[in-house]
Amino acid sequence: MFASGGTVGQNCNVWEVYWASDSYLSVLKALLHASVACRKKLFIDWVPACDLENSTAEQNLEAHATAWTLSKGADGVLVPGGFGDRGIAVIEFARFVLGLKDANSTEFDPSTKNPV
């Protein structure tokens, strides 16, 4: 059995992800431990958050299409917190794409019923 996951991060190229890997180390370890507990082999596709933005489609259609294809094809998508304005984008996505009308960050609303 396999599980594929997309990890959307603020780093916009593979070298930045490599050099910032310490930032994602705890995320990677958590995903690995979860996959072992579920007896699944984990595959991670790194998706730069900037490639999902409409402005990327205007500048680099292939990167934009690839990012969306990877995100849509994953069994799950993890968006690590703590990256400023893009955190707001996660809330908007949850509200308007996923239909979770009351989605919010616990930073803004500690009692939200749909934390993202």
N, C-alpha and C positions, 0 to 999 in steps of 0.2 A: 504494500500500500504506500502511496505517495501523498504528500501534501505540498502544494505549491503556494508560495506567499510572495506578495509584493511588499516591499518596504519603501515607502515614499519619504524621502529626506530632502533637506534644504540644499545639500551639496549637488552641484549641477554637472559634475563630470566624474568619471570613474577614479581619476587621480585624487580628487578632493575626498571622495569616499574612502579611498585607501589611506590617505594621510590623516583623515579624521576618524579612522576606524575605532579609536578608543572611545569616541563619542557614542558609538553604536555597539560597543562590546557587551554591555549589560543586556541590550535588546537581543543581540545574537545568541547570547548564552541562554536567555529565557526561552527563546524560540526553540533552540536545540533541546533544552530540557523538556519542554512541552512535547516536542516531536518524539523523543525517546519514550516518554510516559504514554503516549498514544500509539507507540509502535509504528510510527510512520517515518519515512525518509523525507527530510526537509529539503526543498529547493527554494532558494530566495532569488528573486529578480529585483535588483535595485532600480528604482524608478525616481529620477530626479524630479522633485516637485515642480521645478520651473518648466520641465518638458510637458506638463499637463496644462499649462496656461495657454490661453488663446493667442497671446503674443508670440509664442513659440511656433504655432501653426503658420503664422505669417512669415517667420524667418526660416524655419526648418520643419517643413511638413512631415518629413520622414521621422524625425525624432519625436514629434508630437503624436503621430499615429502609433509609433512603437510603444510609447509610454502608455497610451490609452489601451492598446491591445494587451500589453502585459498586465495592466491593472484589472481589466475586465476578465481576463482569463485565469486570474489567480483564485485559489480556494478561499483566500482571505487577504486583506490588505491592512497593513499596520502603518499608522502614521505616528511616529514618535512625537511627543509633545515638546513644547518649549521652543518653537521657532517663530515667535512674533506674529506678524500679520497673517501668516499662512495658517496659524491656528484658527483665526477667524474664518478662513476659507473652509476649514474642516467642519466648523459649525454650520456654515451656509450649505455645504454639500449634504450634511446629515439632514438638515431641515428641508431643503428644496429638492434634492434628488432621492434621498432615502425616505422622505415623507415623515421624518421624526420632528413634528412641529415644535416640540419643546426641547429639542436638543440644545445643549449648552456645555460649556466648560465648567468644571467644578471651581475653577479660579473665579469665575464670574457669578456662579450660582451653585453654592455648595450642596443644595438640596435638589438639584435637577434630576428629573426622572430618567433622562436619557443622556448620561455623560459621554462626551466624546473627547 
